[in-house]
Amino acid sequence: SDISAPHSHTGKVSPFEPGDPKVSLNNKAKSILSSGSPYQTTIHVPGSTSGRGLVVQDVHAPPDVVWDRILDFDHYVGMVPKTAESNNYEVIKHKVTKKRDQLPLEQTIYTKMKVGLPLVPKMTFFVKHLYYPALNSLTWTLDYSRRSDFDDSVGYWYVVPHPDLPNWSRVYYSVSVSMYDWVPKAVVNFMSTKALT
């Protein structure tokens, strides 16, 4: 990784769009969620024939509390497993416009993160988060102006009030990670599967 050099590309994995993932939850999914377990499904990637994993979880906290935790990037160490470092290096607040052709972006948050697994060197990556509170969404890509140890990474959060339980939230989360060939298989497996649970 190198904070002063650009990444080798400007994005290989299609970024997520903010907004409702339009996931239909059948009775089986609702049963899984009501048991306290996360529900995993697949969502379609627009413009392709592939899909992405998506996790849905009911959380016993209102959306504002959930968002406070998600956006607390400076305190991910100790809160998010395998995170060794997490610090914002720039936060840009945007004036939200009412223009129909523009998404209501409120903040761009740049975060340096470092993850580590036992017996594997820590890996550093630079993330560009786009926060759309009016769309209940946060999306992210790598910050391609800095060189990360990941080849590419994109992700998505969507948080809404629970449809039936007061002071609960329904949280949707997805991440897609592309690693370089030199990255140990254990890290690839962790980042592509364990990151969703």
C-alpha positions in Angstrom: 0.0 0.0 0.0 1.0 3.6 -0.5 -0.9 6.7 0.5 1.1 8.9 -1.9 0.7 6.8 -5.0 -2.4 6.0 -7.1 -4.0 2.6 -7.3 -3.2 0.5 -10.4 -6.7 1.1 -11.8 -9.8 3.2 -11.1 -12.2 0.3 -10.5 -12.7 -3.2 -11.8 -15.7 -4.2 -9.7 -19.0 -2.4 -10.4 -19.9 -0.2 -7.5 -23.2 -0.4 -5.7 -26.1 2.0 -6.3 -27.6 3.6 -3.1 -31.2 3.0 -2.2 -33.5 0.1 -1.5 -32.1 -3.2 -2.6 -35.6 -4.4 -3.4 -35.2 -7.8 -1.8 -38.3 -9.7 -1.2 -38.3 -11.5 2.1 -40.5 -14.7 2.0 -41.8 -16.5 5.1 -38.6 -18.6 5.4 -36.4 -15.4 5.4 -38.7 -13.8 8.0 -38.5 -16.9 10.2 -34.7 -16.8 10.0 -34.6 -13.1 10.9 -37.1 -13.5 13.8 -34.9 -16.2 15.3 -32.1 -13.6 15.6 -30.0 -15.0 12.7 -28.9 -13.2 9.6 -30.5 -14.1 6.3 -28.3 -14.4 3.3 -29.4 -14.1 -0.3 -28.2 -13.0 -3.7 -29.0 -9.7 -5.5 -28.6 -9.1 -9.3 -25.8 -6.9 -10.5 -27.3 -4.4 -13.1 -25.7 -4.8 -16.5 -24.3 -8.3 -15.8 -25.3 -11.9 -15.5 -23.8 -12.2 -12.1 -25.1 -11.7 -8.5 -23.7 -10.5 -5.2 -24.2 -11.9 -1.7 -26.4 -9.8 0.5 -27.0 -10.2 4.2 -30.1 -9.0 6.0 -30.1 -8.7 9.8 -32.7 -7.4 12.3 -31.0 -5.2 15.0 -32.5 -4.2 18.3 -31.7 -0.5 17.9 -33.3 2.3 16.0 -31.7 3.3 12.6 -30.0 6.5 14.0 -28.1 4.3 16.5 -27.2 1.8 13.9 -25.9 4.6 11.6 -23.9 6.0 14.5 -22.1 2.7 14.8 -21.6 2.1 11.0 -20.2 5.6 10.5 -17.9 5.5 13.5 -14.9 4.4 11.3 -12.4 5.9 13.7 -13.4 3.2 16.3 -13.7 0.1 14.2 -10.7 -1.4 16.0 -12.3 -3.5 18.8 -15.7 -3.3 17.1 -15.1 -5.0 13.7 -13.3 -8.3 13.8 -9.8 -8.5 12.3 -9.5 -4.7 12.1 -6.1 -3.5 13.2 -6.4 0.1 12.2 -9.2 2.4 11.0 -8.9 6.2 10.7 -10.6 8.8 8.6 -8.2 10.9 6.6 -10.8 13.2 5.0 -14.5 14.0 5.5 -16.3 16.2 3.0 -19.8 17.4 3.8 -21.9 18.2 0.7 -24.9 20.5 0.4 -27.8 18.3 -0.6 -29.6 19.6 -3.7 -33.1 19.0 -4.9 -32.1 18.4 -8.5 -33.8 15.4 -9.9 -30.7 14.2 -11.8 -28.5 14.2 -8.7 -28.4 11.7 -5.9 -28.7 13.2 -2.4 -25.1 12.7 -1.3 -24.5 14.2 2.1 -20.9 13.1 3.0 -17.8 11.6 1.4 -15.7 9.9 4.0 -12.2 8.7 3.2 -10.8 6.0 5.6 -7.5 4.2 5.9 -8.1 0.6 7.2 -5.8 -2.2 8.1 -6.9 -5.8 8.6 -4.9 -8.8 9.8 -5.3 -12.5 10.2 -3.0 -14.7 12.3 0.3 -15.6 10.5 -0.6 -13.2 7.6 0.9 -9.7 7.2 -1.6 -6.9 7.8 -3.1 -5.5 4.7 -3.9 -1.8 4.2 -6.6 -0.3 2.0 -8.1 3.1 1.5 -11.8 3.5 1.3 -14.1 6.1 -0.2 -17.5 6.0 1.5 -20.5 7.9 0.1 -23.3 8.5 2.6 -26.9 9.1 1.4 -29.1 9.5 4.5 -32.1 10.4 2.4 -31.7 7.0 0.7 -30.9 5.2 4.0 -27.6 4.1 2.3 -23.9 4.1 2.4 -21.9 2.8 -0.5 -18.1 2.5 -0.9 -15.3 1.8 -3.3 -11.6 1.9 -2.8 -10.1 5.4 -2.9 -8.3 4.9 -6.2 -6.1 8.0 -5.7 -4.1 5.8 -3.2 -2.6 2.3 -3.6 -4.3 -0.4 -1.6 -3.2 -3.9 -0.8 -6.6 -5.1 -2.2 -7.1 -5.2 -6.0 -10.6 -3.8 -5.5 -13.5 -3.6 -3.0 -17.0 -2.2 -3.2 -19.8 -2.4 -0.6 -23.2 -1.3 0.6 -25.2 -0.6 3.7 -29.0 0.0 3.8 -30.7 0.6 7.1 -34.4 1.2 7.7 -36.8 1.0 10.6 -38.1 -2.6 11.2 -41.5 -3.0 9.6 -43.0 -4.6 12.8 -40.8 -3.9 15.8 -40.6 -0.4 17.3 -37.0 0.7 18.0 -35.5 -2.0 15.8 -33.8 -1.7 12.4 -33.6 -3.9 9.4 -30.0 -3.8 8.1 -28.8 -4.9 4.6 -25.1 -5.3 3.9 -23.1 -6.5 0.9 -19.4 -6.4 0.0 -17.5 -7.5 -3.1 -13.7 -7.9 -2.8 -11.1 -8.7 -5.5 -7.6 -9.7 -4.3 -4.3 -9.9 -6.0 -2.8 -13.3 -6.8 -0.1 -13.0 -4.1 -2.7 -12.6 -1.3 -2.9 -15.8 0.8 -6.0 -18.0 0.2 -7.0 -17.6 3.9 -7.3 -13.8 3.5 -9.2 -14.2 0.2 -11.7 -16.6 1.9 -12.1 -14.4 4.9 -12.7 -11.2 2.9 -15.1 -12.8 0.4 -17.2 -15.0 2.8 -16.7 -14.2 6.5 -17.0 -10.5 5.8 -20.7 -11.0 5.1 -21.5 -12.6 8.4 
